Amino acid sequence: MAVLLGLDIGTTSTIGILIDSEGGTLATASRPSELVSRHATWAEEDPELWWSNACAVTAELLQRTGLSGKDVAAVGVTGMVPAVVLLDRNGRVLRPSLQQNDARATREIEAMQRAFEAERFFRLTGGSINQQLVAPKLRWVERHEPEVFRAIATVFGSYDFIAHRLTGQRAVEHNWALESGLMDFAARRFEPALVAAAGIEPGLLPPIRQSHERIGGVTPAAAAATGLAAGTPVVAGCADHVASAYVAGASEDGDLVLKFGGAGDILLSTAKPVTDPRLFIDYHVIPDHYFSNGCTATAGSLLKWIVQTLAGGEAPKAQAAGLSIYAWLDRLAATVPAGAEGLVLLPYFLGEKTPLHDPYARGTVVGLGLHHGLAHIWRAALEGVIFGFRHHVEVFAERGLAVRRIFACDGGAASDLWLQIAADALGRPVQRIEHHPGSCLGAAYVAGYGAGLVPSLAGVSRYVAGGRVFQPQPALAALYDRRYGDYRETYERLKTLYPKLSHPG
């Protein structure tokens, strides 16, 4: 039996897990991270905090289990994708990361759209020119932080950075390469024309590796920092949303996973690659499978904003009731009729990623009256995120992709109300996945596979369990059809206004 370590570099926390190769979870631990938004469309984090968190989490896991670093047989890392981390030639971090939902580079995106025909870009990458691409962000750095730009020696992602700190080796996992918009999807290599569009030399991009490929062993310095043994194998790792969907059970054609994290990820497992400029395409952990997928820029982060900005007076009531503030607001919102009594909320607080690809879009509440209160706003926010998921499901259907099963996971999936709204608004059963520790489990198991310690990628199902199934209520179908139509129409009516609002004053 082998012990495997998985680390997840998430938006709000760094999470670690130790598992054994027989299906047992030994321990989990976490440390908080901080998403910093110094301007309206910015989203940054501190990679050095990720590393210190990874070291602290690993040490805590070993301490809690009584294991030594020599007992850990392999390490895998997942993280947000495609976050952008920039290092100088000495491996020092040059600036805070530019997160995947950072929408500052609107001018650079427009320049790239003028320089690259959309159809050509789509043929090369399988995607569109949008706010999460790496090239526009690098051009932004070049224009606004030229000294930083000139010092760049390595460009890669969040989990690539942690793997680099562990091993001293430079590599990028293939889903970071793909979602960066710098990779030729068919050839599985960085495309020179796309790299040139980023203004960088090809040598700044490390070699591309598959998730389970070993990239190196833990260095003596990293061993001293983490408690791991020097030489412990480290694999390339996984995109967090891919690893999480894999753990949730999306292993067959037509399996759909809704991830209720800080952002809202939606992934449909397919046996063949299906591309659409409105969506993203990713490699599945399982060879020769893919994820047609998308992401709403905010989900849980929107709820956190409501809690921090509007719900301060509810905290004592929640505490008195023995509930978290989120569960308390769910209880209040459950008393509000479906459709939030005419309130529509567009959750575009960081622009919107798929399928709109609109960095100018903004959070919007329409229909407010004096009879509305915090409970209505909370319910409208829950519904707005689900309407964003429904928009993706419609795009899947247009591409001939059928949804067979729906699984829900991550922190927001603990909300019965949110999952019931999902079932009602999507018109399909939604199953909660229990004991889902997150993408860190996927990272650990993939590390075991890459190190030859587990025989099959199918074995990850032993670590989680299917939970409650939320059935759609037919009586609400017509109402949610209308409210979803209102949601779509509101954006169409406002999309020409949003760019004007991006330049206040």
C-alpha positions in Angstrom: 0.0 0.0 0.0 1.4 3.4 -1.0 0.8 6.8 0.5 0.1 9.6 -1.9 0.0 13.4 -1.5 -2.2 15.8 -3.4 -2.1 19.6 -3.2 -4.6 22.0 -4.6 -3.8 25.6 -5.2 -7.2 27.2 -5.0 -8.6 30.7 -5.2 -9.5 30.9 -1.5 -7.3 28.2 0.1 -4.5 25.7 -0.4 -5.7 22.2 0.4 -3.7 19.0 0.9 -4.7 15.4 1.2 -2.9 12.2 2.1 -4.5 9.0 0.8 -3.5 5.4 0.6 -3.6 3.5 -2.7 -6.3 1.1 -1.3 -9.1 3.7 -1.1 -8.5 5.3 2.2 -8.3 9.0 3.1 -5.7 9.5 5.8 -5.9 13.3 6.4 -6.7 16.6 4.9 -5.5 20.1 5.8 -5.7 23.6 4.4 -4.4 27.2 4.7 -6.2 30.3 3.5 -5.2 32.2 0.3 -6.3 35.7 -0.7 -7.7 36.9 -4.0 -6.7 40.5 -4.4 -8.6 42.9 -6.7 -6.9 46.2 -6.6 -9.0 47.5 -9.4 -12.5 46.6 -10.7 -11.4 44.0 -13.2 -8.1 42.7 -11.6 -7.7 39.4 -9.9 -4.3 38.5 -8.4 -2.7 36.2 -5.8 0.7 35.8 -4.2 2.5 32.7 -5.5 4.9 32.8 -2.5 1.9 32.4 -0.2 0.9 29.4 -2.3 4.3 27.9 -1.7 4.4 28.6 2.1 0.8 27.2 2.3 1.9 24.1 0.5 4.8 23.6 2.9 2.7 24.2 5.9 -0.1 21.9 4.7 2.3 19.1 3.9 4.0 19.4 7.3 0.6 19.3 9.1 -0.5 16.2 7.2 2.6 14.4 8.2 2.3 15.5 11.8 -1.4 14.5 12.0 -0.9 11.1 10.5 2.4 10.3 12.3 4.0 9.5 9.0 7.4 10.6 7.9 8.3 12.2 4.5 9.8 8.8 3.5 6.3 7.2 3.7 5.0 9.5 0.9 5.5 7.7 -2.4 4.4 10.3 -4.9 3.1 13.9 -5.1 0.7 15.6 -7.5 -0.5 19.2 -7.6 -3.6 20.9 -9.1 -4.5 24.5 -9.4 -6.4 27.3 -11.1 -5.9 27.4 -14.8 -4.6 29.3 -16.7 -3.3 31.5 -13.9 -0.1 33.3 -15.0 3.0 33.1 -12.9 6.2 35.0 -14.0 9.7 34.1 -12.7 13.0 35.7 -13.4 16.1 33.7 -14.3 16.8 33.0 -10.6 13.4 31.5 -10.1 12.1 34.5 -8.2 8.5 35.6 -8.5 8.4 38.9 -10.4 4.8 40.0 -9.6 1.5 38.7 -8.2 -0.1 36.1 -10.4 -2.6 37.2 -13.0 -5.6 34.9 -12.3 -7.7 33.2 -15.0 -10.7 35.5 -14.2 -8.6 38.7 -14.4 -10.2 40.9 -17.0 -7.8 43.9 -17.1 -6.4 43.3 -20.6 -9.4 44.5 -22.6 -7.3 46.7 -24.8 -4.8 43.9 -25.5 -7.6 41.5 -26.3 -9.1 43.9 -28.8 -5.6 44.3 -30.4 -5.3 40.5 -30.6 -8.7 40.2 -32.2 -7.6 42.7 -34.9 -4.3 40.8 -35.5 -5.8 37.3 -35.5 -8.7 36.2 -37.6 -11.2 34.5 -35.2 -11.6 31.4 -37.5 -7.8 30.9 -37.7 -7.4 31.2 -33.9 -10.3 28.7 -33.4 -8.7 26.2 -35.9 -5.4 26.4 -34.0 -6.6 26.3 -30.4 -10.2 25.0 -30.4 -11.2 28.2 -28.6 -11.8 31.9 -28.9 -9.9 35.1 -28.1 -11.1 35.8 -24.6 -10.2 37.3 -21.2 -8.5 34.3 -19.8 -5.8 34.0 -22.5 -2.2 34.4 -21.5 -1.0 36.5 -24.5 -3.1 39.6 -23.8 -2.1 39.6 -20.1 1.6 39.4 -21.0 1.1 42.3 -23.4 -0.5 44.2 -20.6 2.5 43.6 -18.4 4.7 44.7 -21.3 2.8 48.0 -21.6 2.4 48.8 -17.9 5.3 47.0 -16.2 8.1 47.0 -18.8 10.8 46.2 -16.2 8.9 43.2 -15.1 8.4 42.1 -18.7 12.1 42.4 -19.6 13.0 40.2 -16.6 10.7 37.3 -17.4 12.5 33.9 -17.8 9.6 31.5 -17.2 5.9 31.7 -17.9 3.6 29.0 -16.4 0.7 28.3 -14.1 -0.2 27.9 -10.5 0.4 24.2 -10.1 3.3 24.2 -12.5 4.9 26.8 -10.1 4.5 24.5 -7.0 5.8 21.5 -9.0 8.8 23.6 -9.9 9.4 24.6 -6.3 9.3 21.0 -5.3 11.6 19.7 -8.1 13.5 22.5 -9.6 12.2 21.4 -13.0 10.4 23.6 -15.5 7.2 22.0 -17.0 3.7 22.9 -17.9 0.8 20.5 -17.7 -1.0 20.2 -21.1 -4.3 21.7 -19.9 -2.5 24.9 -18.9 -0.8 25.0 -22.3 -4.2 24.4 -24.0 -6.2 27.0 -22.0 -3.4 29.5 -22.3 -4.3 30.0 -26.0 -0.7 29.5 -27.0 -0.9 25.8 -28.0 -1.8 24.1 -31.3 -4.5 21.7 -30.1 -4.1 19.2 -32.9 -0.2 19.2 -32.8 0.0 19.4 -29.0 2.8 22.0 -29.1 3.2 25.7 -28.6 2.3 27.5 -31.8 5.1 30.0 -32.8 2.6 32.5 -34.2 0.6 32.5 -31.0 3.7 32.8 -28.8 4.9 35.7 -31.0 1.5 37.3 -30.3 2.4 37.3 -26.6 5.6 39.1 -27.3 7.8 36.5 -25.7 10.5 34.1 -26.8 9.5 30.4 -27.1 12.1 29.4 -24.5 10.2 31.2 -21.7 7.6 28.5 -22.0 8.6 25.1 -20.4 8.0 21.7 -22.0 4.4 20.4 -22.1 3.7 17.3 -20.1 0.7 15.1 -19.5 -0.9 15.0 -16.1 0.6 11.7 -14.9 4.1 12.3 -16.3 6.8 12.4 -13.8 8.7 15.7 -14.0 11.3 15.1 -11.3 12.0 14.4 -7.7 11.7 16.6 -4.6 14.9 18.6 -4.1 16.8 18.7 -0.8 15.7 22.3 -0.3 12.1 21.4 -0.9 12.4 18.4 1.3 13.7 20.6 4.2 10.8 23.1 3.6 8.0 20.5 3.4 9.1 17.4 5.4 9.0 15.2 2.3 11.9 13.0 1.4 14.4 14.1 -1.2 13.8 12.3 -4.5 10.0 11.7 -4.0 8.5 11.6 -7.5 6.4 14.6 -8.5 4.1 14.4 -11.6 3.0 17.3 -13.8 -0.4 17.5 -12.1 -3.9 18.6 -13.2 -6.0 21.6 -13.9 -8.2 21.9 -10.8 -11.6 21.8 -12.6 -10.5 18.7 -14.6 -9.2 16.9 -11.5 -12.4 17.7 -9.5 -14.7 16.6 -12.3 -12.7 13.3 -12.6 -13.1 12.7 -8.8 -16.8 13.5 -9.0 -17.3 10.6 -11.4 -17.4 12.1 -14.8 -15.8 9.1 -16.6 -18.3 8.4 -19.4 -19.6 10.1 -22.4 -22.4 12.5 -21.3 -21.4 12.8 -17.6 -21.8 16.5 -16.6 -20.2 18.0 -13.5 -21.3 21.3 -11.9 -18.5 22.7 -9.7 -19.8 25.2 -7.1 -16.5 26.9 -6.2 -15.4 30.5 -6.2 -16.1 30.4 -9.9 -18.7 28.1 -11.4 -17.2 25.3 -13.6 -19.3 23.1 -15.8 -17.7 20.1 -17.5 -19.1 17.5 -19.9 -17.2 14.4 -20.5 -16.9 13.4 -24.1 -15.3 10.5 -26.0 -14.2 12.8 -28.8 -13.0 16.4 -28.9 -15.8 18.8 -29.7 -14.8 22.4 -30.0 -16.8 25.6 -30.0 -15.5 29.2 -29.8 -18.0 29.8 -27.0 -16.6 27.0 -24.8 -13.3 25.6 -23.6 -11.9 22.2 -24.4 -9.7 20.3 -22.0 -7.9 16.9 -21.9 -9.5 14.5 -19.5 -7.4 12.7 -17.0 -8.5 9.5 -18.7 -6.6 9.1 -21.9 -8.5 9.6 -25.2 -11.3 11.5 -23.4 -12.0 15.2 -23.2 -14.0 17.8 -21.3 -16.1 20.3 -23.3 -16.5 22.9 -20.6 -17.0 26.4 -19.5 -16.7 28.7 -16.5 -18.8 31.4 -15.0 -16.4 34.0 -13.6 -18.2 34.2 -10.2 -20.3 31.7 -8.2 -19.3 31.2 -4.6 -17.3 34.5 -4.8 -20.5 36.3 -5.6 -22.2 34.8 -2.5 -19.1 35.8 -0.4 -19.5 39.4 -1.7 -23.1 39.5 -0.7 -22.2 38.1 2.8 -19.4 40.7 3.3 -21.2 43.7 1.7 -24.9 43.2 2.5 -25.4 40.6 5.2 -23.5 41.9 8.2 -26.6 42.3 10.2 -27.5 38.6 9.7 -24.3 37.1 11.3 -25.6 37.3 14.9 -28.9 35.7 13.9 -27.0 32.9 12.1 -24.8 32.3 15.1 -27.8 32.2 17.4 -29.4 29.6 15.2 -26.2 27.5 15.1 -25.8 27.9 11.3 -23.2 29.3 9.1 -24.1 32.6 7.5 -24.5 30.8 4.1 -26.9 28.2 5.6 -28.8 31.0 7.3 -29.2 33.0 4.1 -30.3 29.8 2.4 -33.0 29.4 5.0 -34.2 32.9 4.4 -34.1 32.5 0.6 -36.1 29.2 0.8 -39.1 31.3 2.0 -38.9 33.3 -1.2 -40.9 31.9 -4.2 -38.9 30.5 -7.2 -38.1 33.3 -9.5 -37.3 35.7 -6.6 -40.6 37.6 -7.2 -39.4 39.1 -10.4 -35.8 39.8 -9.4 -33.1 38.9 -11.9 -29.4 38.9 -11.0 -26.6 38.7 -13.6 -23.5 37.3 -11.8 -21.0 39.1 -14.0 -19.0 40.7 -11.2 -15.7 39.9 -12.9 -16.9 40.1 -16.4 -18.1 36.8 -17.8 -16.1 34.0 -19.3 -18.0 31.3 -21.2 -20.2 31.3 -23.2 -20.3 35.2 -23.5 -16.6 36.0 -23.4 -17.4 39.5 -22.3 -14.8 41.2 -20.0 -17.0 44.3 -19.9 -20.1 42.6 -18.4 -20.9 43.7 -14.9 -22.9 42.4 -12.0 -26.5 43.5 -12.4 -29.7 43.3 -10.4 -32.9 44.1 -12.3 -36.4 44.4 -11.0 -35.8 45.7 -7.4 -38.9 46.9 -5.5 -39.5 48.0 -2.0 -41.0 44.5 -1.3 -37.6 42.9 -2.0 -35.1 42.2 0.7 -31.8 40.4 1.3 -33.4 37.0 0.9 -34.6 37.9 -2.6 -31.2 39.0 -3.6 -29.6 35.8 -2.2 -32.1 33.6 -4.1 -31.7 35.7 -7.3 -27.9 35.1 -7.0 -28.3 31.4 -6.6 -30.7 31.4 -9.6 -28.4 33.6 -11.7 -25.4 31.2 -11.4 -27.6 28.3 -12.4 -28.9 30.2 -15.4 -25.3 30.6 -16.4 -24.9 26.8 -16.2 -28.2 26.4 -18.3 -26.7 28.6 -21.0 -23.8 26.2 -21.3 -26.1 23.2 -21.4 -27.9 24.8 -24.4 -24.6 25.3 -26.2 -23.7 21.7 -25.6 -27.1 20.7 -27.1 -26.4 22.8 -30.1 -23.2 20.9 -30.7 -25.0 17.6 -30.5 -23.7 16.7 -27.0 -26.2 15.0 -24.8 -26.2 15.2 -21.0 -26.7 11.7 -19.4 -26.0 12.4 -15.7 -25.4 15.5 -13.6 -23.1 15.5 -10.6 -22.5 18.5 -8.2 -19.5 19.1 -6.1 -17.3 21.6 -4.3 -18.3 23.9 -1.4 -21.5 25.4 -2.8 -22.9 21.9 -3.4 -23.5 21.6 0.3 -26.5 23.9 -0.2 -29.7 21.9 -0.6 -31.4 25.0 -1.9 -28.8 25.7 -4.6 -28.9 22.1 -5.9 -32.7 22.1 -5.9 -32.7 25.3 -8.0 -30.2 23.5 -10.3 -32.5 20.5 -10.8 -35.5 22.8 -11.3 -33.9 25.2 -13.7 -32.1 22.6 -15.7 -35.0 20.2 -15.7 -32.8 17.2 -14.8 -31.9 15.2 -11.7 -28.7 16.5 -10.0 -26.7 14.2 -7.7 -24.5 15.6 -4.9 -21.2 13.9 -4.5 -20.4 13.1 -0.9 -17.0 13.0 0.7 -15.5 14.9 -2.2 -12.4 16.6 -0.8 -11.8 18.5 -4.0 -9.3 18.3 -6.8 -6.4 17.5 -4.4 -7.7 13.9 -4.4 -7.4 13.8 -8.2 -3.9 15.1 -8.0 -2.9 12.5 -5.4 -4.4 9.6 -7.4 -2.9 10.7 -10.7 0.4 10.9 -9.0 0.0 7.3 -7.9 -0.8 6.3 -11.4 2.1 8.2 -12.8 4.5 6.5 -10.4 3.1 3.1 -11.2 1.6 2.6 -7.7 -2.1 2.2 -8.8 -3.0 0.1 -11.8 -5.9 2.1 -13.2 -7.3 5.6 -13.2 -10.8 4.1 -12.6 -10.0 3.4 -9.0 -10.5 7.0 -7.8 -14.3 6.2 -7.4 -13.4 4.3 -4.2 -12.7 7.5 -2.4 -16.1 9.3 -2.9 -19.8 8.4 -2.7 -22.9 9.4 -4.5 -25.3 11.3 -2.2 -28.7 12.8 -2.4 -30.4 13.2 -5.8 -32.4 16.4 -6.3 -35.3 15.8 -8.6 -36.8 18.6 -10.8 -40.2 19.9 -9.9 -42.3 19.9 -13.1 -44.6 22.6 -11.7 -41.7 25.1 -11.8 -40.5 24.3 -15.3 -42.5 27.0 -17.0 -41.6 29.6 -14.5 -37.9 28.9 -14.8 -38.2 28.9 -18.6 -39.6 32.5 -18.4 -37.1 33.7 -15.8 -34.2 32.2 -17.8 -35.5 34.1 -20.8 -35.5 37.3 -18.7 -31.9 36.6 -17.7 -30.8 36.2 -21.3 -32.7 39.2 -22.5 -31.3 41.4 -19.7 -27.8 40.8 -20.9 -28.7 41.4 -24.5 -30.3 44.7 -23.7 -27.3 45.9 -21.6 -24.3 44.5 -23.4 -23.7 47.7 -25.3 -23.9 49.7 -22.1 -21.4 47.7 -20.1 -18.3 49.0 -22.0 -19.3 52.6 -21.1 -19.4 51.7 -17.4 -15.9 50.3 -17.5 -14.5 53.8 -17.6 -16.1 55.6 -14.6 -15.8 59.3 -14.2 
